[in-house]
């Protein structure tokens, strides 16, 4: 830890501990102030297919450094691993833009052609107030193409009834140089508020269970400010701005990320309880800019025996501007939300041989995207036990190819200047039934989504389908039709839930990889027909006061119907078993996570991020945590992950890079060995 970081940590610690005594004195005076809950190891649904989480709560394993890692708290989620940070989220074996990922209800898609800076690499989970997940194509309210699901990282500042100040913060220290600081301050009165959220996170390279060092260090920071005007309890106008940057070292890539610069601006208006049938209106607009640099010299030394023997860098950026407006009507048994949304996004690139030479190069635009959508979602409650939810949307999507030349040899691009336009319908219907006592319920929903191919699918492949000049010309939109079923039960001692799905994907976008010599593998994108199915199950049992036993199970399976092979990059069967004790002063927990062997693989096939490189053995990892609450404002928690120092790797994994001594044949990147962490949380 450098002296500068040590000094920063000490200053934040002094601020937190110095306010702790005052927080304890005022705890009884302000019952509306936030309180601190238990350590989280897994999440349960709050309604059919919907999960809501508080990302500020301590978590086992060690608190997440990025959004993809945090989502693994929800059964069914996995991540394509890079090493230390910036994994790519996967839900039920589906990835990329099949997951609609939103931050403050805006799109931040990232710029790297290989998704080194995927959307959630710009997300620090603890700086948000809620994470809302809807699995499957069971909502149309939040944008196009969400065949796998919708994830929203949301900030919502609670209004002030009288002049006041709220302070939240945390300090984290852990193995392998892990060092985080977070501060969240808001102040206001009944008519306005201001809020500042900031965090910083870093870690060194970690050791795997066999003691081998894995290139995986990172350093990142984020800062966001918001000002809200609340002339009455039902009206809000908020303006927000944010920035961030970072760097990350990757064991599985030929380059590292030396810059993850972010600029974000947004405006939001809400008006509730209007009276009459029209109950609420809301609108938001956003501006998100990502400026990403990849190089092979800032965080490593160029390997003279690799495909990139000399120092080189690539700079890509992406600007996305969009907005949404919606209105909600409510009657006795009927509710309707309808509105419009849209965005425009442009992508540019530049590169250079030698250190920092890219800065002198001009930007070259290669792609432009836009989408305009119209949506409506309604619910009808026939009686206290029965409800029907249904929705529809239509999107007009556009993509323009601005590449004059393509490939390492700069060959003329046959689709230069061409624009693709698609009209894409989506919709769903879901029936929900709840028992008279409210203890149990079940649902069944059928959804259909048509998804425009994204930047990575249209512009990253070397080749398109057979007979097409490239992927831009030949890749068709995906068409997913999926049936979702589920059950929930709640009692004084037992909570249980289950969800299952089966679907058919027409024109699924698949990548085929072939060896490419010194220049790396060659990729071809094409459409196939696929089947998917799977389930998630969870239960909590409270045998006696303060104690809870929990278990979850997640399974996903996919078939490539066109080739008669498994779908690649499908996570294995995974289970989590937990035991926890919490008496509101002391808390203890233990977590056993186990993954089965994955034998269903399609070697040489995958997506723009990863490909199947062979079977992966199963593993089991044991972790535990403990905590102590000094009061409702101050808590200390600690944990040890991978207690028995197991050496293992995830199935969804980038192959190790030859630059770091990995063999030429693809190998998996191992996960961290035994890791301890200590966290201090304050809420005032």
N, C-alpha and C positions, 0 to 999 in steps of 0.2 A: 504494500500500500504506500503510495507516494506521500511526502509531507503535505502536499496541497490537499489531497483527498482526505488524509487523516485530520487536517485542520477543519475541513468542511464538515466531516462527520462529527467531530467534537462540537462544532458550533451548533449543528442541528440537534445533537443530543442535549446540549445545554438548554436550547430553546424548548425542546419537548419536556425534559425533566423539570425545568424551571416552571413550566405551566402546569405540571401534573398536580402539584400540591394545591394550586388555586382551583384546578378542575375538580379535585376531590371535595373542596369546601363548597363549591357551587353546584355539585351534582344534585342535591336535593332541591335546589331552587329552580332548576330548569329541566322539567321532566321531558321536554321535547327534544333535548339534545341527543345525539346518537349514542348508542351503547355498543359494546363490543361483544360479538358472538363467538362460537366455538370454531376450532380449526376445521376446514372443509377438506374432505377427501373425494367425495363424489356428489353428484347432484341428482335430484328427482324432479319429475315434471310437476308444474303447478296447474296445468290444464292439458287437454289432449294435445300431444306433440309439442308442447311449449315448455321450455325451461327458462327460469329467471335466476340469475346469480348475482351476488354482491362481490365484485372482484377485489374489494379492499380487505376481505376477510383473510386471515392466514390460511395457508394451504399446504397439504402434503401430497406430493413431494415439494421440494423447495419452491417458494413463490415464483411464478412464471416471469420470464423476461420479455415475452412476446405473446401476441394474441393466440397463436396456434397452440402453444404449450398450455395456456390457460384452458382452452376449450377441451382438452383431454380430460378435464373434470367431468364432462358430460358423457355418459355412456354412448358409444357409437362413434365418437370422435377419435381420430388418430392424427399423426402428423408425419409427413415425409421429412426425415431428419437430415440436417446439414452438419450436426455436431452440437455446438453450444447453444445457438440461438437461431431465430428466423426460420423455423420449420414451416412447411406448407400444410395448411389444415386439410384433413380428409374426413368426410362424414359418410359412413356406410359404404366406404370404398369409392366415393365420388369426390372429385377435387376440381381445382381451377374455378372458372366462372359458373360451374354448376352450383357453387355455393355463393349466394349473394351476401357479400361482406360489406357492412356499412359502419362508419364511425360518425357519430352525431348525425345520422340519417343522410350522410353524404358518401359518395364513392371515392376511394383512394386506391386506384388499381395498381400502382407501381409501374416500373419502366423496363426492368431487365428482361431481355428476350428469353432467359432461362428461369425467370421468376426468383432470382436471388433476392430481390426486394419485393416479395409478394405482399399483398395488401396488409396483412397482419404483422409484418416486420416493422411497420410504422406505428404499431399500437402498443402502448404500455398499459396493461390491463388495470393496474391499481389506480390510474388517474381517471378512470371512469366510475360511474355510480352503479350502473346495471349492465348486465349482459343478457340479452334476450335471444333465445334460439327457438326457431320453429323448424322442425324436421319435415323433410319431404315437400312436395308441391301443394302445401295446405294453407297458403296465404298468397294474395295477389297485391297486397298493399304497398310493398316496399321495393318494387323494381322488377326488371325482366329476368327471365332465364333461370329462376331459382328452382331447378329440378331436384337438387339434393337437399336444399334447405336455405334458410335465411338467418343471418347472425347480425345482431345490432349491438354495437358498443355505444352506450348512451350516457350523456351527462345531463342531469336534471337537478338544478339547485332548488332546494326546498325554500319556499317563500318565508320571509321574516314577518312575524306578526307585530313585532316591536323592534326598536334599534338593538342590534346585537352583532356579535362576532363569533364565528365558528372556525376552529383550527383542527385539522387532522394531519397526521403525519406518521411516518414510520422510518425505522432504521433497520437494515438487514446486513449481517455479516455471515459469511459462510466459507466452506472449503474452496480451494483453488482460487482464492482472491475475490470471491463473490462479495460485492459491496454495493448496496442500494441505499438511496435516500429519497424520500417522498415528502412533499409538503402541499397541503390543500387548505387555502385560507379564503373565507368568504365573509363579507360584511354587508349590512344593509338595514333597511327598515321596511315598513309596509308598502312603500312606493318604489323602491329601487334596491338593487344589490350589485356588488362587484365580486368577482371570484378569480383567484389565481391557483392553478394546479401545475405543479412542476415535479419532475423526478429525474434521477440519474441512476444508471445501473452499469456495472462492469463486472467482468470475470476474466481470469486467466485461462490458459489451456488446462484441461482436466486430464486426470489419469483414469484409464479404464480399470476393470477389476483385476487385470494382470499386471498393473503398474506401468503400462505403456502410455506415454504422453500422446494426447490426441489434439491436433491443432483446432482450437475452438474458442479462442478468446473473443471478447467483444467489449465495446464501450458505447453507450448511447445516452441521450438526454432528450427530454421533451418539456415544453412549457406552453400552457394554454391559459388565456385570460378571457373573461366574459363579463359583459355589463348588461343587466336586465332592468327594464322599466315595468313596474307592476302598478298601474294606476288604480286597479281594484283587484280583488281576490280572483277574478275570472279572466284577467287580461294579462298577457305577457308579450313584450317585445325584447328580444335578446340579440346582441351583437357579440361575436366571438372571433378571436384570432389565436393562432398557434404556430409554433415552429419546433423543429427538432433536427437532430443529426446523430450520426453514429458511425461505427466501423465494426466489422466482423470478419474473423479469420475462419476459413472453411477447410476442413480436411477433405471434402468430397468434390471440390471444384478446382479448376485450373487457375482461377483468379479469386481474390478476396474482395469484399466490399469495403472500400476505404471511405465512402461517403454515402449517407442515407439522409440527405437534406430534405426537409419537409416544410412547406408553407401552407397554412390553412386559414380560410376566412369563411364566416357563415353568418346568416341572419335568420331568425326564427320568430314567427308571430303565432300566438294562440289566443283564441277567444272561446270560453266555455260557458255553459248554462245560459244560452241566449234566450231561452223561453220559447214555447211553442214546439213544433216538430223539429225545426232546425236547432240542434243542440250545441254544436261546436264547429268552428272552422280553424284550420291550421295551415301554415305555409312556411317553407324554408328554402333558402338558396345557399349554395356553397361554391367555394373556389379551392381546389386542392392541387398542389404542385409538388411533384417528386423529382429531385435532381440526384441521380445515383451514379457513382463512379466505381468501376471495377478495375483492379490492376494486379499485377503479379510482382510488385516491388515494395509496396508500403508496409505490408505485414508479413512478407516472406522474401526470400532471395530467389530470383529467377533460376529455373533449373535448365542448365544448358543441354540436357538430354531429353527435354520435353518438347511438346509441340510449340511452346512459346519460350524459346531459349533466351530471348532478349527482353529487357524491360518494355512493357507496353501497357496501355490503359484504354478503357472504353468508357465514355460518358454518355448516359442516356437520360432523357427527362420526359415527363408526361404531365400535361396540364389537363385537368378535368373540371368542368364547370357545369353545374346543374341545379335542379330545384324540384320542388314538389308542392302541390296544393291539394287539400282535401276538405270535405265537409261531412259532418255526421248528423243524421236525422234519427230521432228516437220516437217510437210510438209505444203503446202498451206492451205489445208482444213482438215488435219488429224493430230492427236497427239496421241502418244502411250507412256505409261510408263509401264515398265516391270521390274521384279526383283525377288529376293528371300529374305525370312526372316526366322528366327528361334530362338528358345530359349531352354535352359535346366534349370530345377528348381528342387531343392530338399528341403524337409521339415523335421525338427527334433523337438523333444520335450523332456522335462524333468520336474519333479515336486517334491514337498516335503511337508511333514507335518511339521508345525512349521515355525518360522520366519527365512527367508533366508536360510533354509536348502537345497533348490533346487540347490543352487550354488555348493554344493559338489556332486551332482548327475551326472552321466555320461549322455551324449546326446544319444538319441535313434532315429534313422532315421525311418520314417514311410511311406514316399511317395517320388517318383521321377516322374517328368513329362518332356516331351520334345515335340517339334513341329517343323516341317520343312515345309515351304510353298513356293509355286511358284505362282506368280500373274502377271496379265497383265490388264491394264485399258486403254481404248481408247476413243477418241471423234472424231466425224466426223461432220463438219459443211457443210451442203448441200448448204446453202446460208446465208444471213444476219439474217434471221428469224428462221431458223430451224437447230437444232443440235441433234445428237444422241450420248449418252454416254453409254458405256457398258464395262463390265469387268468380269473376271473369275479368280478363284484361286483354288488350290487344296492343301490340308494339309495332312501331314502324322503325326498323333498324337500318343503319347505313354504314358501310365501310368503304374507304377510298384508299387505293394503293398508290403511294407517292414515291416508290422506289424506282429510280431511273435504271439502276443496275442491281444485280443480286449476285451472291456467291463470292468466294475468295478471288476469283478471276475477273470480277466485275463485268459479267456478261449482261447484255441488254435485257431488261425485264419486259416480258411480253404483256404483262397486265399493268404497266405503268400508266397512271392517269385514269384507270378504270374505277368505277364505283359500283358496289353491290348494294342492292336494296331488297329487303325482305319484310313481309308483313307476317307477324308471328302471334297467333292466338294462344291463350292459356286460360285455365279455369279449373275449379274443383267443386265438389259437393261433399259434405260430411254430416253424418247423423250421429248425435250424441244422446245417450240415455243415462240418467242418474237415478239411483234408487230413492225411494220415498224418504228414507232417513239421511240421505246424502253420504252414506258410507262407501258406496261402490258405484261404479259406472263403467260404461263401455262406449266405444265409438267405432265407426267405419267410414273411411273417406276415400274418394276416388279423384285423382288429379291428373291433369295433362299440361305439359309445358313444352313449348317450342323455343329453342335457344339458339341465338346467333353465335357462330364461331367467334372466339375472342381473338385478341391480338396475338397471343402465343400460338394459337392453332392456325391462324391465317398467314403469319409472317415468319415464325421461327423455323418450321420444317425446311429441310433442304429440297424435298420433293413433295409433290402432291399425289393424288390418286392416279392410277394407271390411266393414260390417255389425256390427263390434264397438264397444262403447261406449268402449273405450280399449285400450292395449296389454296392460294387466294381464289384461283379460278375454279377449283374442283371440289372443295369441301362444302358439304351441304349442312344446313342447320340440324341440330339434334331434336328428336321428338320423343319425349318421355311420358309414358302413361303408367301410373302407379297406384296400387291399392294399399291403404294403410289401415291397420286394425289395432285396437288397444283396449286395455282394461286397467282400472285403478280401484284400490280398496284402502280404506282408512279406518282405524279403530284406535282405542286408547293405547294399545300395546303394539299393534302391527300396522305398518304401511307397506303396500305392495303395488307394483305396477308392471305392465308388460306392453310392448308394442311390437308389431310385426309388419312386414311390407313385402310386396312382390311387384315387380314392374317389368315393362318391356321398353327398350330404348331403340328406336329406329334411327339409323344414321349416326350411331355412337362414333365419336371421333377418337381414333386409335393411332398411336405412333408405333411404327416399326423401325428398329435400329439395326444397322449393319456396321461391321468394322470399317473404319475409314483411314487406316494407316496413321501417319504422323499428324494428320489434321483432325483426328478424332472420329467418332462414329458418324455415320450418315443417317439422317432421320427422314422418314416418309410418313405423311399424315393421310389417312383414308377413313372412309365411313364403313362401319359394319353394323349388323343388327345384334343386340345383346339382351340378355335376361339378367335381372338382379333380384335378390331376395335376402331376407335376414330378419333379425329380431334383437331387441334389447329387453332385459328383465331386471328388475330391482326390487329389493325388500329391506325394510328396517324393522327390527324386533327390539322392544324395550322390556326385557324380562323383569327388571326391578328398577326402582327410581335411580336416575343418574346414569344408568348403563344402557348402551345401545349396540346391537349387532347389525351389521349391514352387509349386503351382498349385491353385486351387479354382474350381469353377463351380457356380452355383446358379440354378435355373429353377423358376418356379411359374406355373401357369395355372389359371384357373377360369372356368366358364361358368354363367350364369344360365339354366337350362333352361326355366324358366317364361316368361321374357320374351324369350328368344332373344338375350341380350346377354352381354357379358363380366361376370364378377364384378368389382365395383369394389375399389379399394385393393389390387391385386395388385402386388408388387414386380417390377421388370423383371429380365431376365437380367443376372446379375452375375458377374464373374470377378475373382480376385485372383492376381497373379503376384508371387512373392517370391524374393529372393536373400539369403542370409545367410552370414556367416563367424563362427566361434566356436572359439577355441583355449583356452577356459577362462580366459584372461586378458583378451584383447581380443575384442570382438564388433562386427560391423557388419551392417546389414541395409537392404534397400530393398524397397519395396512399391508396386506399381502396382495400383490398384483401378479397375475400369472397369464402368460400367453401360450397358446398351443403351437405345435409345429405347423408351419405352413407348407404344405406339399402341392397345393394347387397354384402353379405358377405358369407363366408364359414367357420363357426366357427370350430376351430380345424385343419384347413389346412393353409399352408403357405409355407415359405422357410426357409433356415437355419438361417435367421436373425429374422424374425418375423412371426406371425400368426394372423389370424383374431380372435379377442376376442369379437366381437359383433358389432352392429350398432353404428355409431358415428354421433352425431348431427352436423348440419352445424354451421358455425360461420362467422363473419365478423370482420375484424381488420382494424383500420384506423391509418395511420402514416403520418408524414410530415417531411420535411427537408428544410434547407436553407443554402446558402453559399455566400461567398464574395471572389472575386479574387482581390488581391492587384496588380497583374500583371500576365503575362503569365507564371510565375514561381511559384508563391506563392498563395495558396488558403486555406481558412478555411471553413469548412462545419460542420453542426450540424443537429441533428434530434431527434425526439421522436417516438419510435415504440410503437404500441399498446396504443395509446393516451388515450383511454377510459378505460384502465386497464381491458380489457375483460378476463375472465377466460375460456380457451378453450384448446383443445388438437387436434393434428393431427390424422387422421385416421391411417396412417402408423406409428406405434408406438410400442415400446417394452412395455410389461406389467411391472408394478412397482414391485420392488424387496421387499420381506418380510423383508430383512435386514434393510430397511429404514422405517418400520412401515406400509407398504401397506398391505391390507388384503390378505388372502390366495387366494381369487378369483382374476383373472386378472383384473387390472384396468389400465387406460391410464395415461401416464405422461403428466401433463399440461405444456403448453408453458409459456415463461416469461410474466410477467405483464408489466406495463408501464416501458419503458427503454429509457433513454436519452443518447446521445453520442455526442462527439465533436472530430473533426479530422482536423489535419493540414497537408497539402501536399506541397512538394517542388519539383520542377523539374528544374535543372540547366544544 
